[in-house]
Amino acid sequence: MAVRLFEGKDHAASYLQYQVAPHELISKTMSYMEKRGTVLLAPYFTKVVGTDISQAMVERALAKSNPSNISYRPCPAEELPFTSGEVDLLTAMSAAHWFDRPRFLQEANRVLRPGGCLALLNYTMDMNLEYGDVSDVLNDICREVHSTLPCFPSSYLGPSSRKIYFDMFNSCSYKEWTECQQVRRTVSVSGFIGMVETFSSYQQLKQKDPSEAEHLSNRTMSKLLTAMKASSPDTEVTVIVNYFCVLACKPSSD
């Protein structure tokens, strides 16, 4: 991994708690594999291995109650602990933009079996909130928050993570298509704030100025609740996350 951000145990715990899981895109990935003739399909694989360079993230994953066919290993994405041609599906969610991308694509090509699939998932920062007739007001508040957060690390990511994924897609020697989808979830206002606090840009602000980061969270919470005419942070809103997915299938023969 070219950039290491999720080393802290508190950050790892928050990430696991608040991220919106794109089950809809998982289903699309499985459908894509089925069309390619893959034998091992949904609802689960016989063997699933999760990897992360952050020991804290691995420890949080291991602390959960997991099915018996899932295991976790700490390692960089550019040096995966698999033999050549061993993997049916290699996927990374909200992570590949931090990788050493040329090395990762080479490693993906090594570990995937002929006919194996690569799926890279991520979401854009332009999330929307829906609540009664004040949705536009809430989204103005969200845009204000995003404009306040620093761009981190701009020298590596640049202005758009979406462009990074499209560039990876275009540089892949085998590829099929990209899929964009809105994922809608009902969350509490405090849950939405928790999600924002997992962003790397928020974490950078927290490291630089913890009091300002806390003030931003509290101010945003207050503005949202005021606009909603609600008093409890447990009040629920609909969050709309714009996910996109890059899918590619390794040729059956080189």
VEXDREN-2710 file (C-alpha; in Angstrom, 1 decimal):
% VEXDREN-2710
k/r/px/py/pz
1/MET/0.0/0.0/0.0
2/ALA/1.5/3.3/-1.1
3/VAL/-0.3/5.3/1.6
4/ARG/-1.0/4.0/5.1
5/LEU/-3.9/5.7/6.9
6/PHE/-5.9/3.2/8.9
7/GLU/-3.4/2.3/11.6
8/GLY/-5.2/3.6/14.6
9/LYS/-7.5/1.3/16.5
10/ASP/-10.2/3.9/17.0
11/HIS/-10.2/4.8/13.3
12/ALA/-10.4/1.1/12.4
13/ALA/-13.3/0.6/14.8
14/SER/-15.2/3.6/13.4
15/TYR/-14.6/2.6/9.8
16/LEU/-16.0/-0.9/10.5
17/GLN/-19.1/0.6/12.3
18/TYR/-20.1/3.4/10.0
19/GLN/-19.2/2.5/6.4
20/VAL/-22.2/1.8/4.1
21/ALA/-21.7/-1.7/2.6
22/PRO/-22.7/-1.8/-1.1
23/HIS/-24.6/-5.1/-1.1
24/GLU/-26.2/-4.1/-4.4
25/LEU/-22.7/-4.0/-6.1
26/ILE/-21.7/-7.3/-4.5
27/SER/-24.7/-8.9/-6.3
28/LYS/-23.7/-7.3/-9.6
29/THR/-20.2/-8.6/-9.2
30/MET/-21.5/-12.1/-8.6
31/SER/-23.8/-11.8/-11.7
32/TYR/-20.9/-10.6/-13.7
33/MET/-18.8/-13.7/-12.7
34/GLU/-21.7/-16.0/-13.5
35/LYS/-21.9/-14.6/-17.0
36/ARG/-18.1/-15.3/-17.4
37/GLY/-18.7/-19.0/-16.5
38/THR/-17.1/-18.9/-13.0
39/VAL/-17.9/-22.1/-11.1
40/LEU/-17.7/-20.8/-7.5
41/LEU/-20.5/-18.3/-7.1
42/ALA/-22.7/-16.5/-4.6
43/PRO/-24.1/-16.7/-2.0
44/TYR/-20.5/-17.5/-0.8
45/PHE/-17.2/-18.9/-1.8
46/THR/-15.7/-22.0/-0.2
47/LYS/-12.8/-19.9/1.0
48/VAL/-12.6/-16.1/1.6
49/VAL/-9.4/-14.3/2.7
50/GLY/-9.4/-10.7/3.8
51/THR/-6.2/-8.8/3.7
52/ASP/-5.1/-5.4/5.0
53/ILE/-1.8/-3.7/5.6
54/SER/-3.1/-2.3/8.9
55/GLN/-2.9/-4.7/11.8
56/ALA/-5.6/-2.6/13.6
57/MET/-8.0/-3.3/10.7
58/VAL/-7.2/-7.0/10.8
59/GLU/-7.7/-7.2/14.5
60/ARG/-11.1/-5.5/14.3
61/ALA/-12.2/-7.9/11.6
62/LEU/-11.0/-10.9/13.6
63/ALA/-12.9/-9.6/16.7
64/LYS/-16.2/-10.0/14.8
65/SER/-18.1/-13.3/14.6
66/ASN/-17.1/-14.6/11.2
67/PRO/-18.2/-17.6/9.1
68/SER/-15.8/-20.5/9.3
69/ASN/-14.7/-20.1/5.7
70/ILE/-13.3/-16.5/6.3
71/SER/-9.8/-15.7/7.4
72/TYR/-7.7/-12.5/7.6
73/ARG/-4.1/-11.8/7.0
74/PRO/-2.0/-8.6/7.3
75/CYS/-0.1/-7.9/4.1
76/PRO/0.3/-5.2/1.5
77/ALA/-2.0/-5.3/-1.6
78/GLU/1.1/-5.4/-3.8
79/GLU/2.4/-8.6/-2.1
80/LEU/-0.5/-10.9/-1.7
81/PRO/-0.1/-14.2/0.1
82/PHE/-1.4/-16.4/-2.7
83/THR/0.3/-18.6/-5.3
84/SER/0.1/-17.7/-8.9
85/GLY/-3.3/-18.5/-10.5
86/GLU/-4.9/-19.3/-7.1
87/VAL/-7.6/-16.7/-6.9
88/ASP/-11.1/-16.7/-8.5
89/LEU/-12.1/-13.2/-7.4
90/LEU/-9.9/-10.4/-6.2
91/THR/-11.7/-7.4/-4.8
92/ALA/-10.8/-4.2/-3.0
93/MET/-13.5/-1.8/-1.6
94/SER/-12.6/1.8/-1.0
95/ALA/-8.9/1.0/-0.9
96/ALA/-7.3/0.6/-4.3
97/HIS/-6.8/4.4/-4.7
98/TRP/-4.2/4.1/-1.9
99/PHE/-2.3/1.3/-3.5
100/ASP/0.9/1.5/-5.6
101/ARG/-1.4/1.0/-8.5
102/PRO/1.0/-0.4/-11.2
103/ARG/2.4/-2.9/-8.8
104/PHE/-1.1/-3.9/-7.6
105/LEU/-2.3/-4.6/-11.1
106/GLN/0.7/-6.7/-11.8
107/GLU/0.1/-8.6/-8.6
108/ALA/-3.6/-9.0/-9.5
109/ASN/-2.6/-10.5/-12.8
110/ARG/-0.3/-12.9/-11.0
111/VAL/-2.7/-14.3/-8.4
112/LEU/-5.8/-14.5/-10.6
113/ARG/-6.5/-17.7/-12.3
114/PRO/-7.3/-17.6/-16.0
115/GLY/-11.0/-16.6/-16.1
116/GLY/-10.7/-15.0/-12.6
117/CYS/-12.2/-11.6/-12.0
118/LEU/-11.0/-8.3/-10.5
119/ALA/-13.5/-6.0/-8.9
120/LEU/-12.6/-2.6/-7.5
121/LEU/-15.3/-0.7/-5.6
122/ASN/-15.3/2.8/-4.3
123/TYR/-17.7/5.7/-3.7
124/THR/-17.6/9.4/-4.4
125/MET/-17.7/12.1/-1.7
126/ASP/-20.8/13.7/-3.1
127/MET/-23.2/11.9/-0.7
128/ASN/-26.8/13.2/-0.4
129/LEU/-29.2/13.2/2.5
130/GLU/-33.0/13.0/2.2
131/TYR/-35.4/14.1/5.0
132/GLY/-38.9/15.4/4.3
133/ASP/-38.9/18.8/2.5
134/VAL/-35.5/19.9/3.8
135/SER/-33.2/17.6/1.7
136/ASP/-31.7/20.6/-0.2
137/VAL/-30.8/22.4/3.0
138/LEU/-29.2/19.2/4.4
139/ASN/-27.1/18.8/1.3
140/ASP/-26.0/22.4/1.4
141/ILE/-24.7/21.6/4.9
142/CYS/-22.9/18.5/3.6
143/ARG/-21.2/20.4/0.8
144/GLU/-20.1/23.0/3.3
145/VAL/-18.5/20.2/5.4
146/HIS/-16.7/18.7/2.4
147/SER/-15.3/22.1/1.4
148/THR/-14.0/22.6/5.0
149/LEU/-12.1/19.4/5.1
150/PRO/-8.6/19.4/3.7
151/CYS/-7.7/17.4/0.5
152/PHE/-5.5/14.6/1.7
153/PRO/-3.1/13.7/0.4
154/SER/-3.5/15.8/-2.8
155/SER/-0.1/14.9/-4.1
156/TYR/-1.1/11.3/-4.3
157/LEU/-4.8/11.2/-5.0
158/GLY/-5.3/14.4/-6.9
159/PRO/-8.7/16.0/-7.2
160/SER/-10.7/12.9/-8.0
161/SER/-10.5/9.2/-6.9
162/ARG/-13.0/8.4/-9.6
163/LYS/-10.3/9.3/-12.2
164/ILE/-7.8/7.0/-10.5
165/TYR/-10.1/4.1/-10.9
166/PHE/-10.9/4.9/-14.5
167/ASP/-7.1/5.2/-15.2
168/MET/-6.6/1.8/-13.6
169/PHE/-9.4/0.4/-15.7
170/ASN/-7.9/1.8/-18.9
171/SER/-4.4/0.6/-18.0
172/CYS/-5.6/-3.0/-17.4
173/SER/-4.8/-5.3/-20.3
174/TYR/-8.2/-7.0/-19.9
175/LYS/-11.4/-5.2/-18.9
176/GLU/-15.1/-5.2/-19.4
177/TRP/-17.1/-2.3/-18.0
178/THR/-17.7/0.0/-15.1
179/GLU/-20.9/0.2/-13.0
180/CYS/-22.2/3.2/-11.1
181/GLN/-25.0/2.8/-8.6
182/GLN/-26.7/4.8/-5.9
183/VAL/-26.8/2.9/-2.6
184/ARG/-29.5/4.1/-0.2
185/ARG/-29.4/3.5/3.5
186/THR/-31.4/4.7/6.5
187/VAL/-28.9/5.9/9.2
188/SER/-29.2/8.1/12.3
189/VAL/-27.8/11.6/12.1
190/SER/-25.1/10.6/14.6
191/GLY/-24.3/7.6/12.3
192/PHE/-23.9/10.0/9.3
193/ILE/-21.5/12.1/11.4
194/GLY/-19.6/9.0/12.4
195/MET/-19.3/8.1/8.7
196/VAL/-17.9/11.6/7.9
197/GLU/-15.4/11.1/10.7
198/THR/-14.0/8.0/9.1
199/PHE/-12.9/10.0/6.0
200/SER/-9.1/10.3/5.6
201/SER/-9.6/14.1/5.2
202/TYR/-11.4/14.3/8.6
203/GLN/-8.7/12.2/10.2
204/GLN/-6.0/14.5/8.9
205/LEU/-7.9/17.5/10.4
206/LYS/-8.2/15.6/13.7
207/GLN/-4.5/14.9/13.8
208/LYS/-3.7/18.5/13.0
209/ASP/-6.3/20.2/15.3
210/PRO/-8.4/17.8/17.4
211/SER/-10.5/20.6/18.9
212/GLU/-11.4/22.0/15.4
213/ALA/-12.3/18.5/14.2
214/GLU/-14.6/18.0/17.2
215/HIS/-16.1/21.5/16.7
216/LEU/-16.8/20.6/13.0
217/SER/-18.6/17.4/14.0
218/ASN/-20.7/19.2/16.7
219/ARG/-21.5/22.2/14.4
220/THR/-22.6/19.9/11.6
221/MET/-24.7/17.8/13.9
222/SER/-26.4/21.0/15.3
223/LYS/-27.0/22.4/11.8
224/LEU/-28.5/19.1/10.5
225/LEU/-30.8/18.7/13.5
226/THR/-31.9/22.4/13.4
227/ALA/-32.8/22.1/9.7
228/MET/-34.7/18.9/10.4
229/LYS/-36.5/20.5/13.4
230/ALA/-35.3/17.5/15.4
231/SER/-33.7/17.3/18.8
232/SER/-32.3/13.7/18.9
233/PRO/-29.1/12.6/17.1
234/ASP/-30.8/9.3/16.8
235/THR/-33.3/10.8/14.3
236/GLU/-33.0/8.9/11.0
237/VAL/-32.3/10.2/7.6
238/THR/-31.7/8.5/4.2
239/VAL/-28.1/8.7/3.0
240/ILE/-27.4/8.2/-0.7
241/VAL/-23.9/7.0/-1.5
242/ASN/-22.7/7.0/-5.1
243/TYR/-20.7/3.8/-5.6
244/PHE/-18.9/2.8/-8.7
245/CYS/-17.3/-0.5/-9.6
246/VAL/-14.5/-1.5/-12.1
247/LEU/-14.9/-5.1/-13.2
248/ALA/-12.3/-7.1/-15.3
249/CYS/-11.9/-10.7/-16.3
250/LYS/-8.5/-12.3/-16.9
251/PRO/-8.4/-14.1/-20.3
252/SER/-8.7/-17.9/-20.1
253/SER/-5.3/-18.1/-21.8
254/ASP/-2.5/-15.5/-22.1
END
